[in-house]
Amino acid sequence: MHTTQFFQQPTIGVSARERQVLELLSNGQSTTEIATALYLSPHTVNDHRKALKWKLDAKNVAQMIRKGFELQLLNTSTL
């Protein structure tokens, strides 16, 4: 896996907005709550969730969060 020199983050193609959605999901927020917090429509949040599931090869939110920690997209300071 490739990492950036400055942030030591994996480069798996997760966008900054997808990462925000993942962080909010890891805090237990619903699609509607995430949409409100990020000034997006719920449909857009669902699109980000689908992209995350595909990119992280996850079947559900729990797997997305677990893989987010494994790939260092999330850490305990984001909770």
C-alpha positions, 0 to 999 in steps of 0.5 A, a space after each residue: 500500500 502506498 502512503 504519502 510522505 507527510 501524513 502517512 495516510 493510505 492512498 486508496 482513493 477515499 476523498 476528503 468528503 468521503 472521509 468526513 462521512 466515514 468519521 461521522 458514521 463512526 460517531 453514530 450519526 445517521 444519514 440525515 444527521 450527516 447531511 445536515 452537518 455537511 450541508 448535503 442532501 441525504 441522497 449525496 450522503 448515500 452516494 458517499 456511503 456507497 462509494 466508501 463501501 465499494 472502496 473499502 470492500 465493506 458489506 456494512 457500516 461496521 465493516 467500513 468503520 473497522 477498515 477505516 481504522 485498519 487503513 488509518 483513515 480513522 483514529 480514536 481522536 476523531 471519535 
